[in-house]
Amino acid sequence: MEENFTIRYMVEEDIDNVLKVENNCFATPWSRTAFVNELINNKFAHYLVLQCGEEIIGYCGLWIIVDEAHITNIAIENNYRGKNLGERLLVHAMDVSRSLGAIKMTLEVRVSNHIAQSLYKKLGFNSGGIRKNYYTDNQENALVMWVGL
């Protein structure tokens, strides 16, 4: 049976469920306050959620500043990985960015996260540099990646 996956804009009522994904996926998860601030106060922020039925199983945040989109975070629940859902979510975020006037997109990814890097390369992202000691949990470097939209 085909599972029912949908992508829509995040609303404030989604934050508790997004936090579950966030806490399961990241060593240094964002706080509730950070998500509230993004949704309520950050005029550059756009957040999407990925649902399976009524359950939020992933999300993607992006900032669009002038003509540049920046992925702030993207995550898929562990049980749903390997089903091309991260790709579907990122492609949707790219489409949203394009529709809002962005002509390029950037993100940072851990240098050790080869699975994510493979996805980004598949979608046309190229390496653009290193941010030294970017991740606060272990001071791991981040690879900066870019793509034209």
N, C-alpha and C positions, 0 to 999 in steps of 0.2 A: 504494500500500500504506500503510495506517494505521501510523504509528510508535507504538511501545509506550512511553508515558510513565507513570511512577509517582512518587508522592511518599511519602516515609517519613521517620522520624526519623533524624537524622545520628548516626553512631557515630564513635568515635575513629579507626577505620580509614579513614574517609572523608576525613580532613583533607587528605592529599596531593592528592586530586582536587578538593576544594573550593578549595584554594590555587591550583590552575590556573585555575579560574573567577575567583577573587578577583583574581589577578594580571593576568588579561586584561581585567577590567572596571573596575578602579579605579586612579586615579593614585597613591593612597597606600593600598596594600593592607594588610590585617591580616597579622600574622605567625602562624607556626605556634603559637607560644607563646600568642598571644591566643585562638586557637581551642581549644587544649587547655584553657586556663583556663576558657573559657566552658562546655565540655562536662563538665569534671571538677569544677570548684570553684564555679561560679556556680549557686546553687540556684534562681535566678529564670529561668535561660536555657533556651530550647527551640529547637532548630535542626532544620530540615527540609532534605532534599535532593530535588531533582527529577532523575530519571533518564530517559534514553532508552535502553531496553535495559539494559545494564550500565554505561553511561557516565553519570557525574554531569555534568549540563549547567546546573545552577542550584542555588541554595540560598536559604534565608531564615532569619534569626535573629530571635528575639523574646525579650523579657523580660516576664514577667507578675509584677507587683507589686500585691498586694491585688486590686483589680478593674480594673486598667489594664494593657493590653498595649502594649509599645513595640517597634516594628520596629527592630532594630539595623542590619540590612543585608539586602539582597535583590539578587540578581544572576542573570542568564541569559546564558549564553555567546552571543557575537555571532552565530554561525552559526544560532542557534535563535530569535533575536528576530523579532518580527512574526508569531508563530504563536499568540498569546494565552497563552503559557506563563507569563509573568510574572503575568498575571491569574489563571490557574489556581492558581499557587503562593500568591499573596497571599490569594485566597479561602480556600484550605485553611488558611493561617495564621490567618485571621480565625475560621474554624470551630474550630480547635484552641484559640484564645484564649477563645472563647465557652464551649467545653466545660470549660475550666479556671477559669471564673468571671469572666473579664473582661467588663466592660460597655462599655468604650471602648478605642480604639486610637489611638496617635499614632506619628508618624515625622517625620524631617527629610529634606528633599530640596533639592538645589542649586536656587537660584532660576533658574538657566539650563537646568535639565533639564525642559523642557516636555513631553517624551514621557512621562516618569514621572508628572509632575503630572496629565496627562490621564488616565492609568490610575487614579490615586488618586481623582480627581474622579468618574470613571465609577463607582467602587465606593463613593461617598458621602462621601469625605473632604472636609473644608472647611479653608480656611486659618485658622490660629490665631495667626499672628505670625511674626516674623523673629528668627533667632539671628544676630547680627552676627559676621562673620569666623569662622564655624563650621568651615569646611574649612581644614585646616592647609597643604595644598599651594599654595593661591592666595588664602587668606583670603576666599573667596566666602561670601556669606551663605547661610543655610539657611532655607527656608520650613518652618514647623512646620504639620503638618496633623493633623486629628483626625477620627474617625468614631465614632458610637455603634454598638455591636455588638448 
